[in-house]
Amino acid sequence: MKTFLKVLKWIFILVFAILILGILFIRFTRMTDKIIYQPDDGYEVFESRFNHEELFIPVEKDIRIHAVLFKPTSKPIGTIFHHLGNGMTLIGSQLQYEPLINKGFQIFAYERRGLAKSEGKDVNSIILKDDAIIIFDEFLELEAVKNTDVIIWGQSLGGAFALVNGAERQDKIKGIIVEGTFNSFPEIGKKFASMLNLENFKWVVPLIMNNDFPAEEEIKKINKPIVIIHSISDSQVPFELGQNLFNSSNKSTTEFWKIDGKHINGIDQYEEIYVRKFMQLIEK
């Protein structure tokens, strides 16, 4: 009996050690980053019916990021820096820009590494965060952008980028608008675990997932006006995560706009009010 218990004890220790090593391996090799960011097959030609300027911004040796500045037909009333959602490209995202361009805004947006015409691989959150700041700083130096009011706009995962960007460069902006954004990577990871019927294993998510975009921490640093938009029926980023993000914010400068509809589809369903949110930020 003693021998059996001794063997059982060592089996338990071995299993526990393997579990710990597995968690450490996944975390420090950043395997979850590779799951989050999925590169596409790319495209060779970018086309748009809007007046635009196409740019390639170097972020490191031999790696350039594809960006486009969409322009109104007259002098812009302000400039929007758009952080796209996960996997989004400019071919698709530009479809939402029309009401903002028609109002007089110019919109700058870029495709993260590994997407469409951007070079490199988008499998590391830290590198992507560095890219975002480099690109934003280059964006500010564009002649068309200088002396214009800047609003940062982020949708879904892009909202987390937007809040990090805003926290680090808030002296350069008028405000921030995010839609369908979660409060942290581990929290959205736990929600997906539940959706996949892995409720009993969601405790492991914070252990294996790096939180390089802690939106709920970054938003506390921002003293510029912020609008958080979230749909009560969002099936990709649950409404409560947007509510949690708002709960972490400075309430005196942050507005929470509850809408209904599909994930990051607010500008299509509530066009007039949505555009007005941008107008209100540049008027402050």
C-alpha positions in Angstrom: 0.0 0.0 0.0 2.8 2.4 0.9 4.5 1.6 -2.4 1.3 2.3 -4.3 0.8 5.7 -2.5 4.4 6.6 -3.2 4.0 5.8 -6.9 0.7 7.8 -7.0 2.4 10.8 -5.3 5.2 10.8 -7.9 2.7 10.5 -10.8 0.9 13.5 -9.4 4.1 15.5 -9.1 5.1 14.5 -12.7 1.7 15.5 -14.1 1.7 18.8 -12.2 5.3 19.6 -13.4 4.3 18.8 -17.0 1.3 21.1 -16.6 3.4 24.0 -15.3 6.1 23.5 -17.9 3.4 23.4 -20.6 1.8 26.7 -19.4 5.2 28.4 -19.2 6.1 27.1 -22.7 2.9 28.4 -24.2 3.2 31.7 -22.5 6.8 32.5 -23.2 6.8 31.2 -26.8 3.7 33.5 -27.3 1.8 30.7 -29.0 -1.5 32.5 -28.2 -0.3 35.4 -30.3 -0.2 33.1 -33.3 -3.8 32.1 -32.6 -5.0 35.7 -32.3 -3.4 37.1 -35.4 -4.2 35.2 -38.6 -2.3 36.4 -41.7 -4.2 36.3 -45.0 -3.1 35.5 -48.5 -2.7 39.2 -49.3 -3.7 41.1 -52.5 -1.6 42.8 -55.1 -3.8 45.8 -56.0 -5.5 48.3 -53.8 -8.5 50.1 -55.3 -10.8 52.8 -54.0 -13.4 55.1 -55.4 -12.4 57.7 -52.8 -9.8 60.3 -53.3 -6.7 58.8 -51.6 -3.0 58.6 -51.1 -1.3 55.2 -50.8 1.7 55.0 -48.5 4.3 52.4 -47.4 5.8 53.1 -44.0 9.0 51.4 -42.9 8.9 50.0 -39.4 12.2 48.1 -39.5 14.7 46.9 -42.0 13.0 45.3 -45.1 9.5 45.6 -43.5 7.0 48.2 -44.8 3.4 48.7 -43.6 0.8 49.5 -46.2 -1.4 52.6 -45.3 -3.9 54.8 -47.1 -5.0 58.4 -46.4 -8.5 58.8 -47.6 -9.3 62.4 -48.4 -12.5 64.5 -48.8 -13.1 66.7 -51.8 -12.5 69.9 -49.8 -10.2 70.9 -46.9 -10.6 68.4 -44.1 -12.4 69.4 -40.9 -10.3 66.8 -39.0 -8.3 63.6 -39.3 -9.2 60.2 -38.1 -6.5 57.6 -37.4 -8.2 54.2 -37.7 -7.0 51.0 -36.0 -8.7 48.1 -37.9 -10.1 45.0 -36.2 -8.4 41.7 -36.3 -7.8 40.4 -39.9 -9.4 43.5 -41.4 -7.9 45.0 -44.5 -8.4 48.4 -46.2 -10.4 46.9 -49.1 -13.2 46.0 -46.7 -12.8 48.7 -44.0 -13.1 51.6 -46.4 -16.7 50.7 -47.0 -17.5 52.3 -43.6 -15.7 55.5 -44.3 -18.1 57.2 -46.8 -20.3 59.0 -44.3 -17.2 60.4 -42.5 -15.5 61.4 -45.7 -18.7 63.1 -46.9 -18.8 65.1 -43.7 -15.3 66.4 -44.4 -13.0 64.0 -42.4 -9.9 62.5 -43.9 -9.1 59.0 -42.7 -5.8 57.3 -42.3 -5.7 53.6 -41.8 -3.1 50.8 -42.1 -2.9 47.1 -42.4 -0.9 45.2 -39.7 2.0 43.0 -40.6 1.1 39.9 -42.7 -2.1 41.4 -43.9 -2.8 42.4 -47.5 0.0 44.6 -48.8 1.9 45.0 -45.5 5.1 43.0 -45.2 6.3 40.8 -42.3 4.4 38.5 -40.0 1.8 39.6 -37.5 2.4 36.9 -34.8 3.8 39.0 -31.9 1.7 41.5 -30.0 4.7 43.5 -28.7 6.0 44.1 -32.2 2.6 45.1 -33.4 2.2 47.5 -30.6 5.6 49.1 -31.5 4.5 49.3 -35.1 1.3 51.1 -34.2 3.3 53.9 -32.4 5.8 54.2 -35.2 3.1 54.5 -37.7 1.2 57.0 -35.7 4.3 59.2 -35.3 4.9 59.0 -39.1 1.3 59.8 -39.7 1.6 63.0 -37.6 4.4 64.2 -39.9 2.3 64.0 -43.1 1.8 67.5 -44.5 -1.9 66.8 -45.0 -2.3 65.9 -41.3 -0.3 68.7 -39.7 -2.4 71.4 -38.2 -5.6 69.2 -38.2 -7.4 67.9 -35.2 -6.8 64.1 -34.7 -9.2 61.5 -33.5 -8.2 57.9 -32.9 -10.8 55.3 -33.9 -10.5 51.6 -33.1 -12.8 48.7 -33.8 -12.8 45.4 -32.0 -9.1 44.4 -31.5 -8.3 47.7 -33.0 -9.9 49.4 -30.0 -7.3 47.9 -27.7 -4.6 49.3 -30.1 -6.4 52.6 -30.1 -6.3 52.9 -26.3 -2.6 52.0 -26.0 -1.9 54.5 -28.8 -4.1 57.2 -27.1 -2.5 56.7 -23.7 1.0 57.1 -25.2 0.2 60.1 -27.4 -2.7 61.8 -25.8 -1.1 65.2 -26.2 -1.5 64.8 -30.0 -5.2 64.0 -30.1 -8.6 65.5 -29.5 -10.2 62.2 -28.4 -10.8 58.5 -29.0 -13.7 56.4 -30.2 -13.7 52.6 -29.8 -16.4 50.1 -30.8 -16.8 46.4 -29.9 -13.7 46.4 -27.8 -12.8 44.1 -24.9 -11.1 45.1 -21.6 -8.2 42.6 -21.8 -6.9 39.7 -23.8 -7.4 37.2 -20.9 -11.0 38.3 -20.4 -11.9 37.8 -24.1 -9.9 34.5 -24.0 -12.1 33.3 -21.1 -15.2 34.2 -23.0 -14.1 32.2 -26.0 -13.3 29.2 -23.8 -16.9 29.3 -22.5 -18.3 29.6 -26.1 -16.3 26.4 -27.0 -17.8 24.6 -24.0 -14.4 24.7 -22.1 -15.9 26.5 -19.1 -14.0 24.3 -16.7 -10.7 25.2 -18.2 -11.1 29.0 -18.6 -9.0 29.5 -15.4 -5.9 28.6 -17.4 -6.4 31.4 -20.0 -4.8 34.2 -17.9 -1.8 31.9 -17.3 -1.1 31.2 -20.9 -2.2 34.4 -22.5 0.0 37.6 -22.5 -1.9 40.8 -22.0 0.1 43.2 -24.1 -3.0 45.4 -24.7 -4.5 45.9 -21.3 -7.2 48.3 -22.4 -8.7 48.6 -18.9 -5.4 49.8 -17.6 -4.5 52.1 -20.5 -7.9 53.8 -20.4 -7.2 55.0 -16.9 -4.3 57.0 -18.1 -6.3 59.0 -20.7 -7.7 62.3 -19.8 -9.0 63.2 -23.3 -12.7 62.5 -24.3 -13.5 58.9 -25.0 -16.6 57.3 -26.6 -17.1 53.6 -26.0 -19.6 52.0 -28.3 -20.9 48.4 -27.8 -23.8 46.4 -29.0 -25.9 44.5 -26.5 -26.2 41.7 -29.0 -22.5 41.5 -30.0 -21.7 37.8 -30.6 -18.0 38.2 -30.9 -17.1 40.5 -28.0 -19.8 40.2 -25.3 -21.4 43.4 -24.2 -20.2 43.0 -20.6 -16.6 43.3 -21.7 -17.3 46.7 -23.2 -19.1 47.6 -19.9 -16.1 46.5 -17.9 -13.9 48.7 -20.1 -16.2 51.7 -19.3 -16.1 50.8 -15.6 -12.3 51.3 -15.6 -12.4 54.6 -17.4 -12.5 58.2 -16.1 -16.3 58.8 -16.1 -16.0 62.6 -16.3 -14.4 62.3 -19.8 -15.9 58.9 -21.1 -19.2 58.3 -22.7 -20.7 54.8 -23.0 -23.1 54.4 -26.0 -25.1 51.2 -25.9 -26.4 50.1 -29.3 -27.9 47.0 -30.8 -26.8 45.1 -33.9 -23.9 43.1 -35.3 -20.3 43.4 -34.1 -18.7 46.7 -35.1 -21.6 47.6 -37.4 -22.6 50.7 -35.6 -21.7 53.2 -38.3 -23.9 51.3 -40.8 -26.9 51.1 -38.5 -26.6 54.5 -36.6 -24.9 56.6 -39.3 -26.1 60.0 -38.3 -25.5 59.6 -34.5 -22.2 57.8 -35.1 -20.8 60.6 -37.3 -22.0 63.2 -34.8 -19.8 61.5 -32.1 -16.8 62.4 -34.2 -18.1 65.9 -34.8 -18.5 66.5 -31.0 -14.9 65.4 -30.3 -13.4 68.0 -32.7 -15.7 70.7 -31.4 -14.6 70.3 -27.8 
